[in-house]
Amino acid sequence: MIEMGRTDEVRVRIAPAPTGHMHLGNARTALFNWLFARHHGGKFIVRIDDTDLERSSEEAVKAILDALRWLGMDWDEGPEVGGPYGPYIQSQRLDIYREYAKKLVEGGKAYYCYCTKEELDAMREEARKRGRPFKYPGKCRNLTPEERERFEREGRRPTIRLNVEAAWGSREGKIVVHDLVLGDVEFDVKEFDDFIIMKSNGMPVYNFATVVDDYLMRITHVIRASEHLSNTPKQILIYKALGVEPPKFAHVPMVLGSSKGEKLSKRHGAVAVEWYRDQGYLPEAMINFLARLGWSYDDKEEIFTVEELIEKFDLDRVGRSGSVFDINKLNWLNKQYIMMMPLSKRTDAVIPFLERAGLIKREEITPEKRRWLEKIVEAVGDRMTTLADIVDYTYFFFTDEFEYSEEGLRKWLSKEGVPEMLEEVKELLAGVEPFERGEIERALRGYVEGKGLKAIRVFQPIRVAITGKTVGPGLFETIELLGRERTLGRLERAIRFLKGRTENP
């Protein structure tokens, strides 16, 4: 019935529904498909499953494609790039689905069903009373032309149901899914009633549209989450009805929210991919993290480049059990990738976050200010878990308007003698020449030694006075980067503040 044949080239696809943004589970499935295609020199196809027109949106399509682009998963065929088997948006392929549904009806493998919602509800209620699961009894399977004509005159709009017995050849036997991850999985044909393939509004159901598209687009391997396994026998029945060979199936383990087997939810981290981008996670870290959710190469290697993943990835190393989403592992990976970035590139990466926080304006970054920014990023060192952390660690470099942290005020600035000590430090730093880290450190350590104090009793009050925080980049680097004038000004501000508190308790 379908004239096109399979291809020797590996062809895989993802077919997200544009009813929302791309979440981690979908991104992981997309990655496995993409890596499999790239490993085998095949094609990765994106197809948009927007047959749920009421819930689908152009905004969601854009968000899905943007997420794939950010992650570096380029597609060979699909929206924006085209291809020989388009269109790649299902709502633009409705005539194709209707054509093949009609051919199935004409071949006796499907039939029009005129049962109303009320009639179906009554059948379900009867099955419930008898303590049996509802299965459509095939009431419309053998309607006469006169009966069909009468239903049409009544204004009934039919669905189209697959005739399972005609499609399979009998009501006996096993449907075997030869799964590349799970092994052989069997389903009894008797479990399936004559299910709907086209709705009464002329729209295809998921299983039918998927089968038609996967065949016409010459998909060789369907790699998807294990939650879709229950759809697979129905799809095999449709392939059988169409008289064509199904692709190879691989159902990969679900991403779990905890080791207790909980489904991944928002409280575990199942938010849109864009959220991770906006929080300052690197795409390379996300790819590495997602690849390790269900796939393992050995027990030693944790960090892989994209090139290494393409070289090493295959389905035989994908496990059967669910993989737990671990935000701590993602954070650790992201920190490693941030620190692997050259300083100049790391600075480029944090500038959008500083700009978004209103701390800098890109157009005002002169060569001199750029060098200063790089020194700030260097001073932050390995403290950043995400790029967004740059704001919390460095905002005091860009503005004098900050408050002293509650801990800093209570633990360090409120101690007896601190205002007097800050006065002496201010006078000391005013005379440091040149005003560079080495000289600053030498002067302050000399002060500590001369006073017979513990360094922390001097350095922490200074830090809180000039940054408002108890933690941050090295104190001596911070003072140098702030410069003499701003450092002395902030010390004076803290002194006045503390004296004001004493005078007006």
C-alpha positions in Angstrom: 0.0 0.0 0.0 2.8 2.4 0.8 5.2 2.5 -2.1 8.4 3.7 -0.3 10.9 1.3 1.2 13.4 1.3 4.0 16.9 2.7 3.7 20.3 1.3 4.8 21.1 4.7 6.3 20.3 5.1 10.0 17.4 7.6 10.4 16.0 8.6 13.8 13.6 11.2 14.9 12.1 13.1 17.8 8.5 14.2 17.5 7.7 16.5 20.4 4.2 17.9 21.0 4.4 21.7 21.1 2.1 22.0 24.1 4.9 23.3 26.4 8.6 23.8 26.7 11.2 21.0 26.3 11.9 19.3 29.7 14.8 17.2 30.7 13.3 13.9 29.9 12.5 14.9 26.4 15.9 16.5 26.0 17.6 13.2 27.1 15.6 11.2 24.6 16.5 13.7 21.9 20.1 13.4 22.8 20.1 9.6 22.6 18.6 9.9 19.1 21.1 12.6 18.1 24.1 10.7 19.4 22.9 7.5 17.7 22.5 9.2 14.4 25.9 11.0 14.6 27.7 7.8 15.8 26.4 5.8 12.8 26.7 8.6 10.3 22.9 8.8 9.9 20.2 11.5 9.9 18.5 13.1 12.9 15.0 14.4 12.1 12.8 16.7 14.1 9.0 16.4 13.5 6.5 18.5 15.3 3.5 16.6 16.6 0.9 19.4 16.8 -2.3 17.4 16.0 -3.6 18.6 19.4 -4.4 22.0 17.8 -6.0 23.5 20.9 -3.0 23.0 23.1 -0.2 23.5 20.5 1.4 26.9 19.9 4.0 28.5 17.8 5.7 29.8 21.0 6.2 26.2 22.1 7.6 25.2 18.7 10.1 28.0 19.0 11.0 27.1 22.5 11.6 23.4 21.6 13.8 24.3 18.6 15.7 26.9 20.7 16.4 24.3 23.4 17.8 21.9 20.8 19.9 24.6 19.3 21.3 25.7 22.7 22.2 22.1 23.5 24.0 21.8 20.1 21.7 19.2 18.7 21.5 20.2 15.0 18.9 18.4 12.9 19.3 17.2 9.4 15.6 17.4 8.4 12.7 19.2 10.0 11.4 22.7 10.6 13.6 25.5 9.4 15.9 23.2 7.4 13.4 21.3 5.3 14.2 17.9 3.8 12.9 15.4 1.1 10.1 13.9 3.2 8.4 17.1 4.5 6.3 18.8 5.6 7.7 18.0 9.1 4.8 19.5 11.0 2.0 17.0 11.4 -0.9 19.6 11.1 0.4 20.2 7.6 0.1 16.4 6.8 -3.6 15.8 7.5 -4.4 14.9 3.9 -1.8 12.2 4.1 -3.2 10.6 7.2 -6.8 10.7 5.8 -5.6 9.1 2.6 -4.0 6.2 4.3 -6.9 5.8 6.7 -9.3 5.6 3.8 -7.1 3.0 2.1 -7.2 0.9 5.3 -11.0 1.1 5.2 -11.2 0.2 1.6 -8.9 -2.8 2.2 -11.1 -4.0 5.1 -8.4 -3.3 7.7 -10.3 -0.4 9.3 -14.0 0.7 9.5 -16.1 3.7 10.2 -17.6 3.8 13.8 -20.7 5.9 14.4 -21.1 5.1 18.1 -21.9 8.3 20.0 -20.2 9.3 23.2 -23.4 8.4 25.1 -23.5 5.0 23.6 -19.8 4.4 24.4 -20.3 5.6 28.0 -23.2 3.2 28.4 -21.0 0.3 27.2 -18.3 1.3 29.7 -20.8 1.5 32.5 -22.1 -2.0 31.6 -18.5 -3.3 31.6 -17.9 -1.7 35.0 -21.0 -3.3 36.5 -19.7 -6.7 35.3 -16.3 -6.0 36.7 -14.6 -6.2 33.4 -12.3 -3.7 31.6 -14.1 -2.0 28.7 -13.2 -3.2 25.2 -15.1 -1.8 22.2 -17.2 -4.8 21.0 -17.0 -4.0 17.3 -20.6 -2.8 17.1 -19.9 -0.9 13.8 -17.5 -3.4 12.3 -20.0 -4.9 9.9 -22.5 -2.1 9.2 -24.5 -2.3 6.0 -24.5 0.6 3.5 -28.0 1.4 4.6 -27.1 1.6 8.3 -24.2 3.9 7.5 -26.4 6.1 5.4 -28.9 6.3 8.2 -26.2 7.4 10.7 -24.9 10.0 8.2 -28.4 11.4 7.9 -28.6 11.7 11.6 -25.6 13.9 11.5 -23.2 11.4 13.2 -19.6 12.1 12.4 -17.7 8.8 12.4 -14.3 7.9 13.8 -12.2 5.3 12.1 -11.2 2.2 14.0 -8.6 -0.4 13.2 -10.0 -3.8 12.6 -7.5 -5.7 14.8 -8.5 -9.2 13.6 -8.2 -8.2 10.0 -4.9 -6.4 10.5 -3.3 -9.2 12.5 -4.9 -12.0 10.6 -6.6 -13.6 13.6 -7.5 -12.9 17.2 -4.8 -15.3 18.4 -1.1 -15.0 18.9 1.5 -12.7 20.4 2.8 -9.3 19.3 6.5 -9.4 20.0 8.4 -6.2 20.3 12.1 -6.9 19.6 13.4 -4.1 21.7 17.1 -3.1 21.4 17.2 -2.2 25.1 14.6 -4.2 26.8 14.9 -7.4 24.8 11.7 -9.2 23.5 8.5 -8.0 25.1 5.3 -9.9 24.3 1.7 -8.7 24.1 -1.4 -10.9 23.6 -3.4 -9.8 20.6 -6.6 -10.5 22.6 -5.7 -7.5 24.9 -6.5 -5.0 22.1 -9.9 -3.9 21.0 -10.6 -2.1 17.7 -9.0 1.1 18.7 -9.6 4.5 17.0 -7.0 5.7 14.5 -8.9 8.8 13.2 -11.1 11.0 15.3 -14.5 12.2 14.3 -13.1 15.7 13.6 -10.8 14.2 10.9 -7.6 14.4 13.1 -5.4 11.3 13.4 -4.6 9.8 16.8 -1.0 9.7 17.9 -0.3 6.1 17.1 -1.6 6.3 13.5 0.1 9.6 12.6 3.3 8.3 14.1 3.3 5.1 12.1 2.5 6.8 8.8 5.1 9.5 9.3 7.8 7.1 10.5 7.4 5.0 7.4 7.1 7.8 4.9 10.2 9.5 6.5 12.0 6.2 6.4 12.8 6.1 10.1 14.9 3.0 10.8 15.1 3.2 14.6 12.5 4.6 17.0 14.3 5.5 20.2 12.0 6.8 22.9 11.2 6.7 26.6 10.0 3.4 28.1 6.6 5.0 29.0 5.8 4.7 25.3 6.2 0.9 25.3 2.5 0.4 25.7 2.0 2.3 22.4 4.3 0.0 20.5 2.0 -3.1 20.0 -0.7 -0.8 18.6 1.7 0.7 16.2 2.9 -2.8 15.2 -0.7 -3.7 14.4 -1.0 -0.6 12.2 2.2 -1.4 10.4 0.8 -4.9 9.8 -2.4 -3.4 8.5 -0.4 -1.2 6.1 1.6 -4.2 5.0 5.0 -2.8 5.8 7.9 -3.6 8.2 8.1 -1.6 11.4 11.4 0.1 12.3 13.5 -1.2 15.2 12.4 -0.1 18.6 14.5 1.0 21.6 12.7 2.1 24.8 15.2 3.8 27.1 14.7 4.0 30.8 12.7 6.9 32.3 14.4 9.6 34.2 13.4 9.3 37.9 13.1 11.9 40.6 14.6 9.7 43.3 16.0 6.3 44.1 12.5 5.4 45.4 11.3 5.3 41.8 9.4 8.6 41.9 8.6 10.1 38.6 10.7 13.1 37.8 8.7 16.3 38.7 9.4 20.0 39.1 10.5 19.6 42.7 13.2 17.2 41.5 14.3 19.5 38.7 12.0 18.7 35.8 11.8 22.3 34.6 12.2 23.5 31.1 15.6 23.3 29.4 15.6 27.1 29.1 15.5 27.4 32.9 18.9 25.7 33.1 20.2 27.9 30.3 19.0 31.1 32.1 20.5 29.9 35.4 23.9 29.7 33.8 24.4 26.0 33.1 26.6 25.3 30.2 25.2 23.3 27.2 28.3 21.0 27.3 27.7 20.2 30.9 24.0 19.5 30.3 24.8 17.2 27.3 27.4 15.3 29.5 24.8 15.0 32.3 21.9 13.9 30.1 24.0 11.3 28.3 24.9 9.7 31.6 21.2 9.3 32.6 20.8 5.7 31.4 24.0 5.3 29.4 27.4 4.3 30.8 30.7 3.7 29.2 32.7 2.5 32.2 32.8 3.0 36.0 35.6 5.6 35.8 35.0 8.3 33.3 32.6 11.1 34.2 33.4 13.9 31.8 33.1 13.4 28.1 33.4 15.9 25.3 30.6 15.9 22.7 33.0 14.3 20.2 33.8 11.5 22.7 30.1 10.9 23.3 29.5 10.6 19.6 32.4 8.2 19.2 31.4 6.0 22.2 27.6 6.1 22.3 25.5 3.1 21.2 22.4 1.4 22.5 24.1 -1.6 23.8 25.3 0.4 26.8 21.9 1.8 27.7 20.6 0.3 30.8 17.1 -1.1 31.4 16.4 0.5 34.8 15.4 4.1 35.4 18.1 6.7 36.1 17.8 9.2 38.9 18.1 12.9 38.3 20.8 14.2 40.6 21.1 18.0 40.7 24.3 17.7 42.7 25.9 15.7 39.9 24.8 18.3 37.4 26.2 21.1 39.6 29.5 19.3 39.9 29.7 18.8 36.2 28.8 22.4 35.4 31.5 23.7 37.8 34.1 21.5 36.0 33.1 22.8 32.6 33.2 26.4 33.8 36.7 26.0 35.1 37.8 24.3 31.9 36.9 27.5 30.0 39.7 29.8 29.1 39.5 33.0 31.2 38.5 35.2 28.1 35.7 32.8 27.2 34.6 32.5 30.8 34.4 36.3 30.9 32.3 36.4 27.7 30.0 33.8 29.2 29.3 35.8 32.4 28.8 39.2 30.8 25.2 38.5 29.9 24.4 37.7 33.5 26.0 40.9 34.8 24.2 42.8 32.1 20.9 41.2 33.0 21.4 42.2 36.6 21.9 45.8 35.5 25.5 45.9 36.7 27.2 46.6 33.4 26.2 47.8 29.9 27.9 45.8 27.1 28.4 48.9 25.0 30.3 50.6 27.8 33.0 47.9 28.1 36.2 49.5 27.0 39.4 47.5 26.5 40.5 48.7 30.0 37.2 47.7 31.6 37.4 44.4 29.8 40.8 43.6 31.4 39.3 44.6 34.7 36.4 42.2 34.2 38.7 39.4 33.4 40.6 40.0 36.6 37.3 39.9 38.6 36.4 36.6 36.9 39.8 35.2 37.6 39.5 36.3 41.3 36.2 34.4 41.6 38.1 31.3 40.7 36.2 28.0 41.2 33.5 29.4 43.3 30.9 29.5 40.6 28.6 26.5 40.2 26.6 28.2 37.5 27.4 31.3 35.4 24.6 33.2 37.2 26.6 32.9 40.5 28.8 35.6 39.1 26.3 38.2 40.2 26.2 37.2 43.8 29.9 36.9 44.0 30.8 40.2 42.3 27.9 42.7 42.4 29.8 44.9 45.0 32.5 45.6 42.4 29.9 47.4 40.2 27.9 49.3 42.8 28.5 51.1 46.1 24.9 50.6 47.0 24.9 47.4 49.0 23.8 46.4 52.5 25.9 44.5 55.1 24.8 40.9 55.4 23.1 40.1 58.7 25.8 37.5 59.6 28.6 39.9 58.7 27.1 42.7 60.8 26.5 40.5 63.8 29.6 38.4 63.7 32.2 40.8 62.5 31.3 44.5 62.4 29.5 44.7 65.7 32.5 43.6 67.8 34.1 46.0 70.2 37.0 48.0 68.7 36.1 47.3 65.1 35.5 51.0 64.1 38.9 52.0 65.5 40.6 49.1 63.8 39.0 50.1 60.4 40.2 53.6 61.0 43.8 52.3 61.3 43.4 50.0 58.3 42.1 52.9 56.2 45.1 55.1 57.2 47.4 52.2 56.4 46.0 51.4 53.0 46.0 55.1 52.1 49.8 55.0 52.1 50.3 51.7 50.2 52.4 52.1 47.1 51.9 50.7 44.5 48.3 49.8 45.3 48.7 46.2 44.2 47.8 42.8 45.7 51.3 42.0 46.9 51.9 45.3 48.7 48.3 45.3 50.1 48.8 41.8 51.5 52.2 42.7 53.0 50.8 45.8 54.7 47.8 44.1 56.2 49.7 41.1 57.4 52.2 43.4 59.0 49.3 45.2 60.7 47.9 41.9 62.0 51.3 40.8 63.3 52.1 44.2 64.9 48.8 44.1 66.8 49.2 40.5 67.8 45.7 39.6 66.4 44.4 36.6 64.6 44.2 37.4 60.9 40.5 36.5 60.7 39.7 39.1 63.3 41.0 41.8 61.0 40.4 40.5 57.5 36.7 39.5 57.9 35.6 43.0 59.2 37.5 44.5 56.3 35.8 42.2 53.9 32.3 42.9 55.2 33.0 46.6 55.3 34.0 46.8 51.6 31.8 44.1 50.1 28.9 43.6 52.5 29.5 39.9 52.4 31.4 37.3 54.6 32.6 35.3 51.6 33.9 36.1 48.1 37.1 36.4 46.1 40.4 36.7 47.9 40.5 39.8 50.1 43.7 41.2 48.7 42.6 40.7 45.1 39.3 42.4 46.0 40.9 45.4 47.5 43.2 45.8 44.4 40.3 45.4 42.0 38.2 48.0 43.9 41.1 50.4 43.8 42.3 52.7 46.5 39.6 55.4 46.3 36.7 53.0 46.5 38.2 50.9 49.2 38.9 53.9 51.4 35.5 55.3 50.7 33.8 52.0 51.8 35.9 51.8 54.9 34.8 55.3 55.8 31.2 54.5 55.1 31.4 51.4 57.5 33.1 53.5 60.2 30.4 56.2 60.0 27.7 53.5 60.0 29.1 51.7 63.1 29.6 54.9 65.0 26.1 56.0 64.2 24.8 52.8 65.7 26.8 53.4 68.8 25.5 56.9 69.2 22.0 56.0 68.4 21.5 52.4 69.7 
